């Protein structure tokens, strides 16, 4: 489902990602673990097409992010670091806006929004402005926008960062449920997160893989 092939990216003389290769299958939640500055976010931005690799590729489904970016992006749901949103919108309005950007309208849009709200347990705050939400609900709202189009692949960059323990628990459980039918990459710098939510883990440091296995290993 996700096949990363020899990705490399430098910024000036700094090599952020150095010949990275790995795969993620459908039904698998891959924990992408490493210290701050290890190259996690840069890797995710290359996989999602936000930045172009110096070399290498990422194959999403049957599509190359380098050669077929539109087709590859159509099957990706992406939650960037810090869960960006439009704080002056209410939850439903933000999700409708995101759905329309993806080309949905009418019944298709409304069904997708209702489904995302249900999956992410947002019904109680559907009409509430995002800037009045707790961090937990804000993260759930941003995760909801990433699944509106029922993507086969989810890329989640530090999805529990800044949450309290109860909110982290809820987020992990939601990610595990979503991982039953999707291929998910979940980046973090906290080992506990990987043990709680992931079926497999990769540890990177200085842009290279230093370990690859189950959390128990």
C-alpha positions in Angstrom: 0.0 0.0 0.0 2.9 2.4 0.9 6.3 1.7 -0.6 9.1 4.2 0.2 12.1 3.7 -2.1 15.5 5.3 -1.4 14.1 8.7 -0.4 16.8 11.4 0.1 16.5 15.1 0.9 19.1 17.7 1.8 18.8 21.3 2.9 22.0 23.0 2.0 24.8 20.8 3.5 22.4 19.2 6.0 21.2 15.7 4.9 17.7 15.4 6.5 16.7 12.0 5.0 19.4 9.6 3.7 18.4 6.8 1.4 15.2 5.7 3.4 13.3 2.6 2.3 10.3 0.8 3.9 6.8 -0.5 3.3 3.5 -0.3 5.1 0.7 -2.8 4.3 -3.1 -2.3 4.5 -4.2 -3.0 8.1 -0.9 -1.9 9.5 -0.2 1.1 11.8 3.5 1.9 11.5 5.1 3.9 14.3 7.7 6.3 12.9 9.8 6.9 15.9 12.8 9.2 16.4 14.1 12.2 18.3 13.3 15.7 17.2 15.2 16.5 14.0 15.6 12.9 13.0 13.9 13.4 9.6 10.4 12.2 10.4 8.4 15.2 9.2 10.6 15.7 6.2 10.0 12.1 5.2 6.2 12.5 5.6 6.2 15.7 3.6 7.9 13.8 0.8 5.5 10.9 0.9 2.6 13.2 0.7 4.0 15.4 -2.0 4.4 18.6 -0.1 8.1 18.7 -0.8 10.0 17.0 -3.7 12.7 14.4 -2.8 16.2 15.0 -4.2 16.1 11.3 -5.2 13.9 8.2 -4.6 10.1 7.9 -4.6 7.1 6.8 -2.7 4.5 4.5 -4.2 1.0 4.9 -2.8 -1.3 2.2 -4.0 -0.2 1.9 -7.6 0.8 5.6 -8.0 4.2 7.3 -7.8 4.2 10.5 -5.7 6.9 11.8 -8.1 5.4 10.9 -11.4 1.7 10.8 -10.6 1.3 13.2 -7.8 -2.5 13.9 -8.2 -3.4 10.2 -8.4 -1.2 9.4 -5.4 -2.5 12.3 -3.3 -6.1 11.2 -4.0 -5.7 8.2 -1.8 -3.9 10.0 1.1 -5.3 11.5 4.2 -2.7 13.8 5.8 -2.7 15.3 9.3 0.3 17.7 9.5 2.2 18.5 12.7 0.3 20.9 15.0 -3.1 20.1 13.5 -3.8 23.2 11.4 -7.4 24.4 10.9 -9.5 27.5 10.5 -10.3 28.5 14.1 -13.1 31.0 13.2 -15.1 28.2 11.6 -17.3 25.7 13.4 -16.5 22.0 13.1 -19.2 21.2 10.6 -18.4 24.3 8.5 -14.7 23.4 8.4 -15.3 19.9 7.4 -17.8 20.9 4.7 -15.2 23.4 3.4 -12.5 20.7 3.3 -14.9 18.3 1.5 -15.6 20.9 -1.1 -11.9 21.5 -1.7 -11.8 17.7 -2.5 -14.5 18.2 -5.1 -17.5 16.9 -3.1 -20.8 18.7 -3.0 -24.5 18.1 -2.1 -25.3 14.6 -0.7 -21.8 13.2 -1.1 -20.3 16.1 0.9 -22.9 15.9 3.7 -22.6 12.1 4.0 -18.8 12.3 4.1 -18.9 15.0 6.8 -21.5 13.1 8.9 -19.4 9.9 8.7 -16.2 11.7 9.7 -18.0 13.4 12.6 -19.3 10.0 13.7 -16.0 8.2 13.4 -14.1 10.9 15.3 -16.8 11.4 18.0 -17.4 15.0 17.2 -21.2 15.2 17.3 -21.3 17.0 20.6 -19.2 19.9 19.2 -20.5 19.9 15.6 -21.7 23.5 15.8 -19.0 24.8 18.0 -16.2 27.1 16.8 -12.8 25.4 16.5 -11.1 28.2 18.6 -13.3 27.3 21.6 -12.5 23.5 21.5 -10.1 21.7 23.7 -6.9 20.4 22.2 -8.3 16.9 22.1 -11.4 18.0 20.0 -9.3 20.2 17.8 -7.0 17.3 16.9 -10.0 15.1 16.3 -11.5 17.7 14.0 -8.3 17.9 12.0 -8.1 14.1 11.9 -11.7 14.1 10.6 -10.8 16.3 7.6 -8.1 13.8 6.7 -10.6 10.9 6.4 -13.4 12.7 4.6 -12.6 11.0 1.3 -12.1 7.6 2.9 -8.4 7.4 2.0 -6.6 4.1 1.8 -3.5 5.7 3.3 -3.2 8.0 6.4 -0.1 10.0 7.3 -0.3 11.4 10.8 2.5 13.7 12.0 2.7 13.8 15.8 -1.1 13.4 16.1 -1.0 13.3 20.0 1.4 16.1 20.6 0.2 18.5 23.3 -2.7 16.3 24.4 -3.3 15.4 28.0 -3.2 11.7 29.0 -6.9 11.0 28.6 -6.9 12.8 25.2 -3.8 10.8 24.1 -5.6 7.5 25.1 -8.6 8.4 23.0 -6.5 9.4 20.0 -4.5 6.2 20.1 -7.7 4.1 20.2 -9.1 6.0 17.3 -5.9 5.5 15.3 -5.9 1.7 16.1 -9.5 1.5 14.8 -8.8 3.3 11.6 -5.7 1.1 11.1 -7.9 -2.0 10.7 -8.8 -1.0 7.2 -6.0 1.5 6.2 -2.3 1.7 5.9 -1.1 4.3 8.5 2.2 6.0 9.3 2.1 7.6 12.7 5.1 9.7 13.7 6.2 10.4 17.3 9.2 10.8 19.4 7.6 9.0 22.4 8.1 5.2 22.6 4.9 4.8 24.7 2.9 6.1 21.8 4.2 3.4 19.5 3.6 0.6 22.1 0.0 1.7 22.6 -1.1 2.3 19.0 1.2 0.6 16.5 1.6 -2.9 15.0 5.1 -2.2 13.8 7.8 0.5 14.4 10.7 2.0 12.6 13.2 4.1 14.5 15.2 6.7 12.5 18.1 8.9 13.5 19.9 11.5 11.4 17.7 10.5 8.4 18.5 6.8 8.5 16.7 3.7 9.8 18.3 2.2 12.8 15.6 -0.3 13.8 12.6 -1.9 12.2 10.3 -4.4 13.9 7.3 -4.9 16.2 7.1 -2.7 19.3 7.9 -5.7 21.5 11.1 -6.2 19.6 
